[in-house]
Amino acid sequence: MPSLRVEKSSALDEAAELTRSASDYDPMHDQVYRVLREALVTGRIMPGKGVTLRGLAASLNVSLMPVRDAVRRLTAEGGLVAGGNRRLYVPPMTRQRFDELVAARSVLEPEIAARALPHLTKEHVQRLKRLDDSIESSLQSGDVEAYMTGNFRFHFEIYRASSSVVLMPLVESLWQQFGPFMRSVYGRVGTAHLVDQHERAIEAIIHQDEPALRLAIQTDILDGMKLIGVSVLAGGPLEGEALA
């Protein structure tokens, strides 16, 4: 895959590392799309100041066309919005949007996990255990970025096993929309208070217990989203600021 080297943004640089396994023959706009999508879903792109298409193209060392195509897709999926002066922004997190995200995640993610369950092997379980160990280390150390990345990889290790062509894009879209704000909240309040629900999910997978897996995923979602909910309800909307 051609290098999507980032000159100034470590957030995008780290996101690019998550896409290194992509085929060298993938179109450039797909590669750019994955880099930006991964940065959103893991919270590496947070509410901050605005960025232009040209600025993104320069930081990724690519032409303007693939960036424009990638941003168009992300905008359609709800991850970005266009603001004034041709700048791109993380959409505002309002109370209504938060409630809808919680409702959608609570329905779709337990369902896609249940559909993945028959396809999850011992190898999946071993990878999930290693990911959970890394998440536990990040919780203890307060490493927010490591937690966000590990949490994303844990959930999608399960979800991808479903091979769902309908649910997977929907779930990815949801993560794009809440990831930046969750990362922002965790950055302010830390990770020491977070409860790791992943062990319950792993046990459910080992025993092929669908109701237990659904419950573990749903509980994990509600625990994580609670922090954003508190910020929204107590402090008003988490205003959508521009990309850092």
C-alpha positions in Angstrom: 0.0 0.0 0.0 1.4 3.5 -0.8 2.5 5.3 2.3 0.0 7.8 3.7 2.6 9.6 5.6 1.5 12.3 8.0 3.8 15.2 8.5 2.3 17.0 11.4 -0.7 15.0 12.8 0.3 12.1 15.1 -3.5 11.3 15.4 -3.7 10.6 11.7 -0.3 8.9 11.7 -1.5 6.4 14.3 -4.7 5.9 12.4 -2.7 5.1 9.3 -0.9 2.4 11.2 -4.2 0.6 11.6 -4.6 0.2 7.9 -1.1 -1.2 7.0 -2.6 -4.6 6.2 -4.7 -3.1 3.3 -4.0 -4.4 -0.2 -1.4 -2.4 -2.2 -4.0 -2.5 -5.0 -6.7 -0.7 -3.1 -7.7 2.6 -4.7 -6.1 5.6 -3.0 -9.4 7.1 -2.0 -10.3 3.8 -0.1 -7.0 4.0 1.7 -7.5 7.6 2.7 -11.1 6.8 3.8 -9.9 4.0 6.1 -7.2 6.2 7.6 -9.7 9.0 8.4 -12.4 6.5 9.5 -10.1 4.7 11.9 -9.0 8.1 13.3 -12.6 8.9 14.0 -13.8 5.6 15.5 -10.8 5.4 17.9 -11.2 9.0 18.9 -7.9 10.1 17.5 -9.7 12.8 15.7 -11.3 14.8 18.5 -13.3 18.0 18.6 -10.8 20.8 18.0 -10.1 23.4 15.4 -11.0 23.1 11.7 -9.1 21.6 8.9 -9.5 22.0 5.1 -9.4 19.4 2.4 -6.1 20.8 1.2 -4.7 20.6 4.7 -5.7 17.0 5.0 -4.2 16.2 1.6 -1.0 17.9 2.5 -0.7 16.1 5.9 -1.4 12.7 4.3 0.9 13.4 1.3 -1.8 12.6 -1.3 -3.6 14.6 -3.9 -6.8 16.4 -3.3 -9.1 14.0 -5.2 -8.9 11.0 -2.9 -9.3 13.2 0.2 -12.4 14.8 -1.3 -13.9 11.4 -2.1 -13.1 10.0 1.4 -14.5 13.1 3.1 -17.7 12.8 1.0 -18.2 9.3 2.3 -17.5 10.2 5.9 -19.9 13.1 5.7 -22.6 10.9 4.3 -22.0 8.5 7.2 -22.3 11.2 9.8 -18.7 11.3 10.8 -17.9 14.8 9.5 -19.8 17.9 8.5 -18.8 20.9 6.4 -18.7 24.2 8.1 -17.9 27.7 7.1 -14.7 28.7 5.2 -14.6 25.2 3.7 -13.6 23.6 6.9 -14.5 20.2 8.2 -16.0 19.6 11.7 -17.0 16.9 14.0 -20.8 17.1 14.1 -22.3 18.6 17.4 -23.3 16.1 20.1 -26.8 17.2 21.1 -29.0 15.4 23.6 -31.2 14.0 20.8 -28.2 12.7 18.9 -26.8 11.1 22.0 -30.1 9.4 22.8 -30.3 8.0 19.3 -26.7 6.8 19.3 -27.3 4.9 22.5 -30.5 3.4 21.2 -28.9 2.4 17.9 -25.8 0.9 19.5 -27.9 -1.0 22.0 -29.8 -2.7 19.2 -27.2 -3.2 16.5 -24.1 -4.2 18.3 -25.5 -7.0 20.4 -27.2 -8.3 17.2 -24.0 -8.3 15.2 -22.1 -9.9 18.0 -24.8 -12.7 18.2 -24.5 -13.2 14.5 -20.7 -13.5 14.8 -20.8 -16.0 17.7 -21.0 -19.2 15.6 -18.0 -18.1 13.6 -15.7 -17.1 16.6 -12.9 -19.7 17.0 -10.3 -20.5 19.6 -8.0 -18.2 17.7 -10.5 -15.4 18.0 -10.7 -16.0 21.7 -6.9 -15.9 22.1 -6.7 -12.6 20.3 -9.6 -11.2 22.4 -7.8 -12.2 25.6 -4.6 -10.4 24.4 -6.6 -7.3 23.5 -8.4 -7.4 26.9 -5.0 -7.6 28.7 -3.8 -4.6 26.8 -7.1 -2.7 27.6 -6.6 -3.6 31.3 -3.1 -2.2 31.2 -4.3 1.0 29.6 -7.1 1.4 32.3 -4.5 1.0 35.1 -2.1 3.4 33.5 -4.7 6.0 32.4 -3.6 5.8 28.8 -6.7 7.1 27.0 -5.5 6.6 23.4 -4.4 3.0 24.1 -7.7 2.3 25.8 -9.7 3.7 22.8 -7.7 1.8 20.3 -7.8 -1.5 22.3 -11.6 -1.1 22.9 -12.2 -0.5 19.2 -10.1 -3.5 18.2 -11.8 -5.8 20.8 -15.3 -5.0 19.6 -14.5 -5.2 15.9 -12.6 -8.5 16.3 -16.0 -9.9 17.3 -18.2 -7.9 14.9 -16.1 -8.7 11.7 -16.6 -12.4 12.3 -20.3 -11.9 11.4 -19.3 -11.0 7.8 -22.4 -8.9 7.8 -22.6 -6.6 4.7 -25.6 -4.7 6.2 -24.9 -4.3 9.9 -21.1 -3.7 9.7 -21.3 -0.4 7.9 -24.0 0.8 10.2 -22.0 0.0 13.3 -18.9 1.6 11.9 -20.9 4.7 11.2 -22.1 4.8 14.8 -18.5 4.5 16.1 -17.5 7.4 13.9 -20.1 9.6 15.5 -19.4 8.9 19.2 -15.7 8.1 19.1 -14.4 11.7 19.0 -16.5 12.7 22.0 -15.8 9.6 24.0 -12.1 10.2 23.6 -12.6 13.9 24.5 -14.5 12.9 27.7 -12.0 10.2 28.7 -9.2 12.7 28.2 -10.8 15.0 30.8 -12.0 12.5 33.4 -9.5 9.7 32.9 -10.0 5.9 32.7 -9.6 4.7 36.3 -13.4 4.5 36.9 -14.2 2.5 33.8 -15.4 -1.1 34.2 -14.0 -3.8 31.9 -17.0 -5.8 30.7 -14.9 -7.7 28.1 -14.1 -10.7 30.3 -17.9 -11.5 30.4 -18.0 -11.3 26.6 -15.1 -13.7 26.3 -16.6 -16.2 28.6 -19.9 -16.0 26.7 -18.0 -16.7 23.5 -16.2 -19.6 25.0 -19.4 -21.2 26.1 -21.3 -20.1 23.0 -23.9 -18.4 25.2 -25.7 -15.9 23.0 -27.9 -14.2 25.7 -24.8 -13.7 27.8 -22.8 -12.2 24.9 -25.7 -9.9 24.0 -25.9 -8.7 27.7 -22.1 -8.2 28.0 -22.0 -6.1 24.8 -25.0 -4.1 25.8 -23.7 -3.4 29.3 -20.3 -2.4 27.9 -22.0 0.1 25.6 -24.1 1.6 28.3 -21.2 1.9 30.7 -19.1 3.7 28.1 -21.8 6.0 26.8 -22.8 7.0 30.3 -19.9 9.4 30.5 -20.9 11.2 27.4 -24.5 11.3 28.6 -23.4 12.9 31.9 -21.5 15.5 30.0 -24.5 16.2 27.7 -27.2 16.2 30.4 -25.2 18.1 33.0 -23.2 20.5 30.9 -25.4 20.9 27.8 -24.5 19.8 24.3 -20.9 18.8 23.6 -20.5 21.3 20.9 -19.1 19.8 17.7 -15.8 21.6 17.2 -13.5 21.3 14.2 -11.0 18.6 13.7 -7.7 19.0 15.6 
